[in-house]
Amino acid sequence: MPGFINLNMKILLVDDDQQLASFVRLGLEDQQMRVTVAYDGEMAERIATTGDFDIIVLDVMLPGINGFELCKKIRHHRVETPILMLTSLDSTYDKVTGLDTGADDYLSKPFEFPELLARIKALHRRDRKEVTDPLLRIADLEVDTTSKRIRRAEKEIGLTATEYKILELLALHQGKVFDRIEIAQEIWGFSFNTGTNVIDVHISAIRKKMDRDFSPKLIHTVPGFGYVLHEKPS
């Protein structure tokens, strides 16, 4: 398999399928990663919130508490470790549900191990990207890339995990127009079908929370191209 990622990389693997978990664990350990396995949601929550991991690989279909709820619980504890969800559910709705609970990427079962490894590598690279100034400012908007908090005119704005990621992307590249496919690729590493309006729905939600009651408007639609964040009116 391709070269190593990080000799000290720590993975939390959460899956009640012991045979699959053993297969994945052996493959990751072959890449010199240290793997901790949890077989149910309660155990996984305890480990995730007390351990220090580089990536969490999380199955959705778990006994007791499912992966969606577990992901929300992990994020509630303010654990920012990148989460890759594994599931046999393959509809766009299920993908969006997982991402909205705080997951960073989504891989459908059955999968090939090289693709799982590639997704882990991509998440690790994205998580290690450094921001020169952790506090991004435009007009009266502040995006704190460390605490993941948003403030507008000194008022804290509550965004979902996915909404925050989209806003941070636009704020990091003020003035750059992103089309829907680019946004999906940047945020999740894959594109939804072009017929879906997933990105539009998220942008609309961000606007209602961050733009509707404030001036100037900061998120603009560029007809035929996509979305851009800037201070000047469109």
Backbone as CSV, one residue per row, in Angstrom:
resi,resn,N_x,N_y,N_z,CA_x,CA_y,CA_z,C_x,C_y,C_z
1,MET,0.837,-1.188,0.000,0.000,0.000,0.000,0.876,1.243,0.000
2,PRO,0.290,2.446,-0.318,1.076,3.655,-0.365,1.768,3.910,0.951
3,GLY,2.713,4.847,0.949,3.558,5.141,2.091,2.804,5.567,3.323
4,PHE,3.522,5.632,4.438,2.938,5.921,5.729,2.443,7.348,5.807
5,ILE,1.453,7.569,6.671,0.920,8.905,6.923,1.665,9.545,8.076
6,ASN,1.641,8.885,9.229,2.222,9.439,10.435,2.474,8.267,11.368
7,LEU,3.721,8.056,11.732,4.061,6.895,12.540,3.342,6.897,13.886
8,ASN,2.923,8.069,14.347,2.275,8.167,15.646,0.774,8.406,15.537
9,MET,0.217,8.214,14.353,-1.188,8.518,14.153,-2.068,7.557,14.947
10,LYS,-3.043,8.118,15.684,-3.932,7.328,16.530,-5.348,7.342,15.964
11,ILE,-5.927,6.157,15.797,-7.253,6.011,15.214,-8.187,5.373,16.242
12,LEU,-9.383,5.947,16.389,-10.449,5.287,17.141,-11.421,4.695,16.133
13,LEU,-11.560,3.372,16.126,-12.459,2.659,15.214,-13.665,2.183,16.008
14,VAL,-14.867,2.603,15.583,-16.098,2.254,16.287,-16.977,1.439,15.344
15,ASP,-17.109,0.136,15.621,-17.904,-0.742,14.755,-18.247,-2.001,15.541
16,ASP,-19.525,-2.396,15.545,-19.925,-3.590,16.288,-19.687,-4.870,15.497
17,ASP,-19.319,-4.752,14.226,-18.992,-5.915,13.403,-17.535,-6.293,13.691
18,GLN,-17.338,-7.292,14.547,-15.986,-7.611,15.005,-15.088,-8.102,13.872
19,GLN,-15.677,-8.810,12.915,-14.872,-9.300,11.794,-14.365,-8.143,10.944
20,LEU,-15.265,-7.196,10.616,-14.858,-6.040,9.829,-13.877,-5.176,10.618
21,ALA,-14.162,-4.980,11.905,-13.274,-4.159,12.732,-11.872,-4.759,12.778
22,SER,-11.793,-6.083,12.870,-10.485,-6.747,12.895,-9.745,-6.548,11.582
23,PHE,-10.479,-6.661,10.466,-9.873,-6.460,9.142,-9.331,-5.038,9.001
24,VAL,-10.154,-4.053,9.371,-9.731,-2.649,9.247,-8.561,-2.362,10.186
25,ARG,-8.654,-2.879,11.389,-7.577,-2.647,12.361,-6.237,-3.173,11.849
26,LEU,-6.237,-4.396,11.332,-5.003,-4.971,10.813,-4.441,-4.142,9.662
27,GLY,-5.343,-3.675,8.783,-4.885,-2.868,7.662,-4.270,-1.549,8.100
28,LEU,-4.896,-0.898,9.073,-4.371,0.379,9.561,-3.068,0.185,10.338
29,GLU,-3.018,-0.878,11.123,-1.780,-1.151,11.862,-0.644,-1.485,10.914
30,ASP,-0.973,-2.066,9.757,0.038,-2.324,8.732,0.617,-1.023,8.194
31,GLN,-0.154,0.070,8.339,0.301,1.396,7.937,0.954,2.139,9.112
32,GLN,1.295,1.385,10.153,1.974,1.922,11.332,1.102,2.867,12.161
33,MET,-0.211,2.700,12.093,-1.110,3.492,12.927,-1.449,2.698,14.189
34,ARG,-1.759,3.438,15.249,-2.192,2.813,16.499,-3.722,2.879,16.553
35,VAL,-4.348,1.723,16.673,-5.806,1.629,16.546,-6.429,1.159,17.861
36,THR,-7.419,1.927,18.332,-8.249,1.524,19.459,-9.641,1.202,18.915
37,VAL,-10.213,0.071,19.321,-11.504,-0.361,18.800,-12.557,-0.295,19.908
38,ALA,-13.710,0.278,19.596,-14.883,0.261,20.478,-16.016,-0.400,19.712
39,TYR,-16.787,-1.266,20.387,-17.811,-2.046,19.711,-19.228,-1.548,19.969
40,ASP,-19.390,-0.525,20.809,-20.718,0.043,21.038,-20.587,1.530,21.335
41,GLY,-21.725,2.234,21.283,-21.716,3.681,21.399,-21.264,4.198,22.747
42,GLU,-21.697,3.546,23.833,-21.338,4.022,25.164,-19.831,3.937,25.395
43,MET,-19.250,2.811,25.013,-17.806,2.659,25.143,-17.084,3.688,24.287
44,ALA,-17.579,3.872,23.052,-16.945,4.812,22.132,-16.992,6.240,22.663
45,GLU,-18.134,6.629,23.257,-18.246,7.979,23.797,-17.223,8.210,24.903
46,ARG,-17.078,7.238,25.791,-16.104,7.374,26.882,-14.684,7.507,26.339
47,ILE,-14.358,6.661,25.377,-12.998,6.670,24.835,-12.733,7.953,24.047
48,ALA,-13.702,8.353,23.216,-13.520,9.530,22.355,-13.350,10.809,23.159
49,THR,-14.037,10.888,24.302,-14.020,12.129,25.080,-12.894,12.164,26.111
50,THR,-12.193,11.054,26.271,-11.076,11.045,27.223,-9.737,10.784,26.549
51,GLY,-9.767,10.295,25.319,-8.531,9.998,24.605,-8.142,11.106,23.653
52,ASP,-6.976,10.949,23.056,-6.450,11.933,22.105,-6.200,11.220,20.784
53,PHE,-7.135,11.394,19.834,-7.054,10.667,18.569,-6.887,11.633,17.403
54,ASP,-6.295,11.126,16.316,-6.150,11.928,15.099,-7.378,11.808,14.210
55,ILE,-8.001,10.626,14.184,-9.183,10.375,13.363,-10.100,9.412,14.113
56,ILE,-11.417,9.639,14.016,-12.401,8.680,14.513,-13.131,8.092,13.314
57,VAL,-13.096,6.773,13.173,-13.822,6.069,12.115,-15.057,5.462,12.776
58,LEU,-16.240,5.929,12.393,-17.460,5.655,13.146,-18.543,5.013,12.272
59,ASP,-18.947,3.804,12.653,-20.048,3.136,11.963,-21.376,3.734,12.425
60,VAL,-22.343,3.807,11.534,-23.649,4.374,11.894,-24.510,3.347,12.634
61,MET,-24.535,2.107,12.156,-25.430,1.097,12.720,-24.773,0.432,13.925
62,LEU,-24.984,1.044,15.096,-24.414,0.536,16.338,-25.534,0.117,17.292
63,PRO,-25.288,-0.849,18.168,-26.304,-1.224,19.160,-26.469,-0.132,20.213
64,GLY,-27.694,0.069,20.664,-27.938,1.053,21.721,-28.083,2.457,21.173
65,ILE,-26.986,3.084,20.863,-26.985,4.444,20.320,-26.372,4.403,18.929
66,ASN,-27.062,4.979,17.941,-26.523,4.896,16.578,-25.416,5.925,16.372
67,GLY,-24.737,5.794,15.253,-23.590,6.648,14.974,-23.931,8.119,14.853
68,PHE,-25.131,8.435,14.328,-25.527,9.838,14.215,-25.597,10.490,15.600
69,GLU,-26.276,9.802,16.531,-26.410,10.342,17.884,-25.059,10.389,18.593
70,LEU,-24.241,9.373,18.375,-22.922,9.346,18.995,-22.065,10.502,18.492
71,CYS,-22.148,10.768,17.196,-21.391,11.883,16.626,-21.800,13.197,17.289
72,LYS,-23.115,13.395,17.476,-23.594,14.606,18.147,-23.067,14.697,19.580
73,LYS,-23.067,13.567,20.281,-22.575,13.556,21.653,-21.085,13.916,21.711
74,ILE,-20.321,13.368,20.783,-18.885,13.654,20.743,-18.648,15.144,20.510
75,ARG,-19.395,15.716,19.563,-19.236,17.149,19.291,-19.747,17.991,20.462
76,HIS,-20.766,17.495,21.183,-21.269,18.213,22.350,-20.180,18.348,23.412
77,HIS,-19.303,17.355,23.475,-18.176,17.409,24.402,-17.034,18.274,23.861
78,ARG,-17.277,18.940,22.751,-16.309,19.832,22.105,-15.041,19.083,21.671
79,VAL,-15.222,17.832,21.260,-14.134,17.068,20.660,-14.124,17.378,19.169
80,GLU,-13.035,17.953,18.674,-12.970,18.394,17.281,-12.255,17.404,16.369
81,THR,-11.941,16.217,16.869,-11.266,15.202,16.060,-12.065,14.908,14.791
82,PRO,-11.417,14.880,13.624,-12.143,14.559,12.394,-12.825,13.194,12.485
83,ILE,-14.080,13.129,12.015,-14.868,11.900,12.074,-15.233,11.441,10.665
84,LEU,-14.900,10.185,10.363,-15.282,9.545,9.103,-16.361,8.526,9.422
85,MET,-17.555,8.697,8.836,-18.665,7.789,9.117,-18.702,6.664,8.085
86,LEU,-18.963,5.451,8.585,-19.114,4.270,7.736,-20.543,3.764,7.856
87,THR,-21.184,3.486,6.741,-22.541,2.959,6.825,-22.987,2.332,5.520
88,SER,-23.964,1.446,5.637,-24.580,0.843,4.450,-25.689,1.728,3.910
89,LEU,-26.064,2.782,4.654,-27.065,3.737,4.183,-26.422,4.629,3.140
90,ASP,-27.012,4.707,1.969,-26.313,5.377,0.868,-27.121,6.491,0.220
91,SER,-28.198,6.937,0.846,-28.981,8.009,0.243,-28.358,9.364,0.577
92,THR,-28.661,10.362,-0.250,-28.164,11.713,0.017,-28.654,12.202,1.372
93,TYR,-29.913,11.856,1.733,-30.459,12.285,3.017,-29.604,11.759,4.165
94,ASP,-29.205,10.471,4.094,-28.405,9.890,5.164,-27.025,10.531,5.228
95,LYS,-26.469,10.843,4.065,-25.170,11.519,4.053,-25.273,12.884,4.716
96,VAL,-26.295,13.631,4.351,-26.474,14.965,4.924,-26.719,14.875,6.424
97,THR,-27.514,13.886,6.856,-27.770,13.704,8.282,-26.471,13.480,9.038
98,GLY,-25.621,12.607,8.515,-24.341,12.343,9.160,-23.452,13.569,9.212
99,LEU,-23.388,14.290,8.120,-22.538,15.473,8.072,-23.069,16.573,8.972
100,ASP,-24.380,16.684,9.071,-24.972,17.718,9.930,-24.787,17.419,11.409
101,THR,-24.572,16.172,11.764,-24.338,15.861,13.173,-22.897,16.156,13.578
102,GLY,-22.057,16.490,12.596,-20.683,16.855,12.921,-19.623,16.001,12.267
103,ALA,-20.021,15.030,11.434,-19.036,14.213,10.728,-18.328,15.047,9.661
104,ASP,-17.117,14.621,9.320,-16.324,15.344,8.330,-16.313,14.671,6.967
105,ASP,-16.583,13.379,6.939,-16.619,12.661,5.665,-17.479,11.416,5.856
106,TYR,-17.792,10.751,4.739,-18.788,9.690,4.737,-18.359,8.638,3.723
107,LEU,-18.296,7.383,4.150,-17.915,6.293,3.251,-18.952,5.182,3.346
108,SER,-19.528,4.818,2.200,-20.588,3.802,2.184,-20.005,2.396,2.155
109,LYS,-20.677,1.479,2.862,-20.335,0.064,2.809,-21.080,-0.594,1.657
110,PRO,-20.509,-1.605,1.028,-19.145,-2.097,1.252,-18.114,-1.165,0.624
111,PHE,-16.924,-1.138,1.162,-15.875,-0.273,0.645,-14.584,-1.080,0.480
112,GLU,-13.713,-0.563,-0.333,-12.390,-1.163,-0.492,-11.443,-0.481,0.498
113,PHE,-10.559,-1.258,1.098,-9.672,-0.689,2.114,-8.832,0.481,1.589
114,PRO,-8.300,0.424,0.355,-7.524,1.577,-0.138,-8.320,2.879,-0.141
115,GLU,-9.657,2.804,-0.405,-10.454,4.025,-0.368,-10.592,4.530,1.062
116,LEU,-10.800,3.624,2.017,-10.845,4.030,3.419,-9.544,4.714,3.811
117,LEU,-8.441,4.132,3.426,-7.140,4.701,3.756,-6.965,6.076,3.126
118,ALA,-7.412,6.220,1.869,-7.310,7.512,1.195,-8.149,8.578,1.899
119,ARG,-9.351,8.197,2.366,-10.206,9.148,3.084,-9.552,9.573,4.401
120,ILE,-8.948,8.628,5.104,-8.262,8.950,6.354,-7.100,9.901,6.086
121,LYS,-6.337,9.642,5.035,-5.228,10.531,4.681,-5.723,11.939,4.392
122,ALA,-6.812,12.025,3.618,-7.335,13.339,3.237,-7.817,14.101,4.466
123,LEU,-8.517,13.415,5.380,-8.987,14.066,6.597,-7.812,14.536,7.441
124,HIS,-6.783,13.732,7.507,-5.604,14.096,8.308,-4.908,15.325,7.728
125,ARG,-4.805,15.362,6.397,-4.184,16.539,5.757,-5.012,17.785,6.015
126,ARG,-6.339,17.675,5.860,-7.209,18.837,6.065,-7.144,19.320,7.492
127,ASP,-7.056,18.395,8.449,-7.035,18.777,9.858,-5.734,19.461,10.232
128,ARG,-4.647,19.166,9.501,-3.335,19.720,9.841,-3.047,21.034,9.136
129,LYS,-3.963,21.479,8.265,-3.758,22.764,7.600,-3.728,23.873,8.633
130,GLU,-2.770,24.758,8.518,-2.632,25.838,9.478,-3.238,27.120,8.932
131,VAL,-3.909,27.844,9.807,-4.439,29.152,9.459,-3.519,30.199,10.074
132,THR,-3.026,31.145,9.271,-2.081,32.138,9.766,-2.659,32.914,10.938
133,ASP,-3.874,33.416,10.794,-4.566,34.120,11.867,-5.819,33.325,12.201
134,PRO,-5.910,32.776,13.419,-7.071,31.942,13.746,-8.381,32.720,13.799
135,LEU,-8.325,34.051,13.852,-9.540,34.866,13.899,-9.712,35.573,12.563
136,LEU,-10.737,35.151,11.806,-11.003,35.737,10.499,-12.043,36.842,10.663
137,ARG,-11.801,37.993,10.048,-12.710,39.132,10.194,-13.100,39.673,8.827
138,ILE,-14.374,40.012,8.707,-14.857,40.734,7.541,-16.054,41.550,7.997
139,ALA,-15.979,42.858,7.797,-16.983,43.781,8.335,-17.102,43.523,9.842
140,ASP,-18.334,43.284,10.342,-18.503,43.020,11.776,-18.615,41.526,12.084
141,LEU,-18.200,40.695,11.109,-18.224,39.246,11.286,-16.862,38.754,11.788
142,GLU,-16.881,37.887,12.786,-15.679,37.241,13.282,-15.876,35.720,13.250
143,VAL,-14.937,35.036,12.636,-14.943,33.573,12.583,-13.707,33.092,13.327
144,ASP,-13.904,32.476,14.470,-12.795,31.984,15.281,-12.532,30.533,14.901
145,THR,-11.455,30.307,14.156,-11.176,28.967,13.645,-10.628,28.036,14.716
146,THR,-10.315,28.576,15.881,-9.854,27.730,16.988,-11.025,27.207,17.799
147,SER,-11.898,28.109,18.239,-13.053,27.700,19.054,-14.258,27.301,18.209
148,LYS,-14.187,27.572,16.883,-15.285,27.279,15.955,-16.531,28.100,16.291
149,ARG,-16.347,29.316,16.776,-17.477,30.175,17.120,-17.577,31.330,16.131
150,ILE,-18.817,31.790,15.935,-19.113,32.875,15.010,-19.739,34.024,15.794
151,ARG,-19.284,35.247,15.511,-19.899,36.433,16.115,-20.156,37.460,15.019
152,ARG,-21.298,38.111,15.105,-21.620,39.193,14.172,-22.151,40.366,14.992
153,ALA,-21.503,41.528,14.871,-21.864,42.714,15.649,-21.905,42.369,17.143
154,GLU,-20.887,41.625,17.588,-20.743,41.228,18.992,-21.789,40.207,19.450
155,LYS,-22.604,39.701,18.539,-23.621,38.709,18.893,-23.171,37.340,18.404
156,GLU,-23.209,36.349,19.303,-22.795,35.008,18.918,-23.869,34.359,18.042
157,ILE,-23.418,33.736,16.947,-24.305,33.100,15.981,-24.121,31.591,16.079
158,GLY,-25.225,30.871,16.287,-25.151,29.415,16.377,-25.336,28.749,15.025
159,LEU,-24.302,28.047,14.565,-24.363,27.319,13.302,-24.184,25.829,13.567
160,THR,-24.738,24.997,12.688,-24.453,23.568,12.758,-23.010,23.349,12.309
161,ALA,-22.501,22.140,12.541,-21.123,21.838,12.153,-20.907,22.044,10.654
162,THR,-21.866,21.606,9.846,-21.719,21.756,8.396,-21.803,23.220,7.981
163,GLU,-22.728,23.953,8.567,-22.851,25.381,8.249,-21.566,26.112,8.602
164,TYR,-20.993,25.779,9.747,-19.739,26.434,10.144,-18.642,26.155,9.116
165,LYS,-18.519,24.901,8.700,-17.450,24.547,7.761,-17.580,25.313,6.440
166,ILE,-18.813,25.451,5.967,-19.022,26.196,4.717,-18.666,27.658,4.905
167,LEU,-19.119,28.257,6.013,-18.808,29.661,6.264,-17.304,29.868,6.418
168,GLU,-16.646,28.978,7.142,-15.195,29.107,7.314,-14.486,29.032,5.959
169,LEU,-14.932,28.129,5.094,-14.331,28.024,3.758,-14.452,29.350,3.012
170,LEU,-15.656,29.925,3.016,-15.852,31.196,2.314,-15.049,32.317,2.964
171,ALA,-14.946,32.304,4.301,-14.215,33.357,5.002,-12.712,33.250,4.773
172,LEU,-12.220,32.028,4.652,-10.788,31.841,4.379,-10.405,32.321,2.988
173,HIS,-11.402,32.386,2.092,-11.139,32.775,0.701,-12.075,33.916,0.312
174,GLN,-12.044,34.990,1.091,-12.933,36.120,0.832,-12.737,36.627,-0.592
175,GLY,-13.854,36.813,-1.303,-13.797,37.302,-2.670,-13.725,36.213,-3.720
176,LYS,-13.479,34.971,-3.318,-13.418,33.853,-4.270,-14.800,33.242,-4.424
177,VAL,-15.213,33.027,-5.655,-16.505,32.417,-5.944,-16.345,30.899,-5.961
178,PHE,-17.158,30.204,-5.157,-17.162,28.740,-5.124,-18.462,28.235,-5.718
179,ASP,-18.363,27.286,-6.659,-19.603,26.660,-7.128,-19.967,25.519,-6.183
180,ARG,-21.127,24.935,-6.379,-21.626,23.923,-5.454,-20.719,22.703,-5.388
181,ILE,-20.209,22.281,-6.537,-19.336,21.106,-6.574,-18.051,21.380,-5.797
182,GLU,-17.478,22.561,-5.977,-16.259,22.913,-5.244,-16.487,22.915,-3.741
183,ILE,-17.617,23.464,-3.310,-17.915,23.499,-1.877,-18.018,22.084,-1.325
184,ALA,-18.749,21.208,-2.009,-18.899,19.824,-1.551,-17.547,19.121,-1.478
185,GLN,-16.714,19.345,-2.483,-15.401,18.693,-2.495,-14.507,19.220,-1.383
186,GLU,-14.552,20.538,-1.147,-13.711,21.131,-0.112,-14.151,20.716,1.286
187,ILE,-15.460,20.647,1.507,-15.968,20.357,2.841,-15.954,18.866,3.138
188,TRP,-16.373,18.034,2.167,-16.559,16.622,2.437,-15.653,15.696,1.629
189,GLY,-14.963,16.232,0.657,-14.083,15.390,-0.130,-14.789,14.628,-1.233
190,PHE,-16.078,14.902,-1.444,-16.808,14.276,-2.545,-17.932,15.208,-2.959
191,SER,-18.502,14.943,-4.130,-19.572,15.788,-4.656,-20.901,15.058,-4.587
192,PHE,-21.955,15.805,-4.227,-23.299,15.258,-4.330,-23.708,15.272,-5.798
193,ASN,-24.784,14.558,-6.105,-25.325,14.620,-7.454,-25.669,16.063,-7.786
194,THR,-25.413,16.464,-9.021,-25.650,17.849,-9.409,-27.111,18.236,-9.297
195,GLY,-28.013,17.249,-9.243,-29.431,17.551,-9.154,-29.897,17.896,-7.752
196,THR,-29.064,17.693,-6.747,-29.486,17.979,-5.382,-29.253,19.445,-5.058
197,ASN,-29.970,19.916,-4.017,-29.812,21.311,-3.604,-29.228,21.404,-2.205
198,VAL,-28.412,20.405,-1.838,-27.849,20.342,-0.490,-27.091,21.620,-0.140
199,ILE,-26.227,22.072,-1.025,-25.431,23.268,-0.740,-26.332,24.489,-0.618
200,ASP,-27.320,24.608,-1.502,-28.237,25.749,-1.460,-28.976,25.809,-0.120
201,VAL,-29.383,24.649,0.378,-30.104,24.597,1.653,-29.213,25.092,2.786
202,HIS,-27.967,24.665,2.791,-27.045,25.105,3.840,-26.738,26.601,3.742
203,ILE,-26.537,27.086,2.527,-26.273,28.516,2.351,-27.462,29.336,2.824
204,SER,-28.667,28.889,2.498,-29.872,29.590,2.934,-29.946,29.655,4.458
205,ALA,-29.619,28.535,5.114,-29.653,28.505,6.578,-28.618,29.450,7.178
206,ILE,-27.424,29.492,6.596,-26.373,30.408,7.083,-26.822,31.853,6.930
207,ARG,-27.419,32.161,5.798,-27.883,33.534,5.561,-28.930,33.960,6.581
208,LYS,-29.871,33.079,6.893,-30.918,33.418,7.857,-30.322,33.738,9.217
209,LYS,-29.289,33.010,9.591,-28.690,33.207,10.911,-27.683,34.359,10.934
210,MET,-26.945,34.548,9.842,-25.804,35.448,9.872,-25.998,36.734,9.083
211,ASP,-26.909,36.728,8.128,-27.044,37.879,7.231,-28.384,38.594,7.342
212,ARG,-29.447,37.852,7.623,-30.785,38.413,7.497,-31.003,39.651,8.369
213,ASP,-30.515,39.625,9.596,-30.774,40.727,10.528,-29.589,41.674,10.669
214,PHE,-28.645,41.595,9.715,-27.444,42.417,9.813,-27.185,43.140,8.491
215,SER,-26.341,44.142,8.590,-25.945,44.886,7.390,-24.468,45.259,7.536
216,PRO,-23.698,45.153,6.444,-24.107,44.761,5.094,-24.260,43.247,4.967
217,LYS,-24.944,42.815,3.899,-25.037,41.395,3.595,-23.663,40.927,3.121
218,LEU,-23.258,39.742,3.572,-21.895,39.281,3.284,-21.829,38.086,2.337
219,ILE,-22.850,37.247,2.322,-22.849,36.100,1.400,-23.651,36.465,0.170
220,HIS,-23.024,36.371,-0.981,-23.656,36.795,-2.234,-23.718,35.637,-3.223
221,THR,-24.780,35.608,-3.996,-24.929,34.641,-5.075,-24.429,35.262,-6.364
222,VAL,-23.574,34.538,-7.059,-23.112,34.964,-8.378,-23.832,34.074,-9.384
223,PRO,-24.884,34.586,-10.036,-25.712,33.756,-10.920,-24.890,32.980,-11.937
224,GLY,-25.153,31.694,-12.012,-24.458,30.845,-12.964,-23.115,30.331,-12.480
225,PHE,-22.652,30.840,-11.333,-21.334,30.423,-10.844,-21.396,29.810,-9.447
226,GLY,-21.921,30.552,-8.448,-21.938,29.991,-7.103,-22.068,31.055,-6.035
227,TYR,-21.284,30.904,-4.964,-21.405,31.783,-3.809,-20.057,32.391,-3.444
228,VAL,-20.130,33.592,-2.848,-18.912,34.302,-2.465,-19.194,35.096,-1.193
229,LEU,-18.166,35.250,-0.368,-18.283,36.077,0.833,-17.444,37.322,0.636
230,HIS,-18.107,38.482,0.646,-17.383,39.763,0.606,-18.283,40.863,1.141
231,GLU,-17.672,42.007,1.445,-18.375,43.080,2.105,-19.154,43.963,1.146
232,LYS,-18.651,44.103,-0.059,-19.294,45.015,-1.010,-20.598,44.401,-1.531
233,PRO,-21.602,45.207,-1.770,-22.854,44.678,-2.311,-22.641,44.077,-3.688
234,SER,-23.439,43.045,-3.995,-23.319,42.382,-5.292,-23.907,43.258,-6.395
